[in-house]
Amino acid sequence: MSANVPELLDAWRMVAARRCFDGQVPLSELTRLQGLVADTEGQCTYALEFGRDDILQVAYVELTIEAALPLICQRTMQRFLLPVSMKQRLGLIRDEDEESALPPDYEALLVPEDGNLHPLEMVEDELVLAVPVVALAPGSEAVERDWPATEEEQSKANPFAALAALKKQ
């Protein structure tokens, strides 16, 4: 983690001061992401910008994340890098009832009672959500092929042939 980003931030003080932070973290430090990627080579660059919406006065943190996640393509079984470039605005709420008051382009982030946020956990959460369910490398072609039955399979007796004979009676 970069030296200028504290491990723990007081969300409400950061919003009042309109603080901004930027940093880098190796993918190997993001433990929850490790089971979803092929390996942990590379790093993630991120920025956090705290503020308050000018119109609705909603407290938020805006995350900007740039990374290349190493994944295994499920078509080719080859490693590839999935580029991740995202900007996400998280509305800071104290309890779940406040979520309905957020503008439609905000995602809710429930701030603990002590007001402390872990920047790396927020970054890791967004990266985990960015991993596709089925990883497909860009440009990989779908396999469109007929798999006809072999002669051996065709020569085997049909287990339902006896039922066909009963039906004819």
C-alpha positions, -999 to +999 in steps of 0.1 A: +000+000+000+013+035-008+027+055+021+003+084+017-029+063+022-036+055+059-047+020+067-078+034+085-097+066+076-124+084+096-150+087+069-169+118+083-137+138+089-125+130+054-158+141+039-157+174+059-121+180+048-128+169+012-097+148+013-082+129-017-058+099-016-042+079-042-020+048-040-009+015-054-012-020-039+002-053-052-025-079-061-007-103-037-018-082-007-055-085-016-062-119+001-099-122-008-091-117-045-065-144-046-089-173-050-106-156-080-075-148-101-050-171-119-020-156-100-012-124-080+013-108-104+007-071-110-007-042-090-037-020-087-037+018-088-065+035-070-077+069-058-102+079-032-120+112-032-142+122-003-168+149-006-204+159-003-229+162-031-236+199-039-274+195-043-285+167-020-256+171+005-250+133+004-216+123+018-197+101-006-163+085-015-155+082-051-132+053-060-112+052-092-095+019-098-071+008-126-058-028-127-052-058-149-065-090-133-048-122-144-076-148-152-078-181-170-100-181-202-126-208-199-126-213-237-088-215-243-076-224-208-049-198-213-040-170-189-050-135-200-052-100-183-086-085-178-083-047-178-103-031-150-109+006-152-137+018-130-151+049-113-176+042-085-193+067-062-203+052-029-228+071-008-219+069+029-248+059+051-251+053+088-279+028+086-298+009+059-328+032+060-307+060+045-301+039+013-334+048-003-324+085-001-293+081-023-293+093-059-297+065-084-260+066-096-247+060-060-239+026-044-245+025-007-216+020+017-227+013+053-202+031+075-195+013+109-205+031+141-170+043+148-169+059+113-136+041+103-131+028+068-104+006+054-094+019+020-079-014+008-111-033+017-132-009-004-108-013-033-107-051-029-145-053-028-148-035-061-122-057-077-139-089-065-171-076-080-153-069-113-142-106-118-166-122-143-184-154-134-171-170-165-138-155-177-135-153-215-105-137-231-113-110-256-111-124-291-115-160-281-139-178-304-168-199-293-164-236-303-192-244-327-189-280-336-210-311-339-200-341-319-215-370-338-219-404-321-192-429-328-198-462-345-193-480-312-220-458-295-244-464-324-239-502-324-248-505-288-283-519-282-309-493-273-320-500-237-356-488-247-359-512-277-378-537-256-404-510-247-410-502-283-419-539-289-444-539-260-460-507-274-467-525-308-487-553-291 
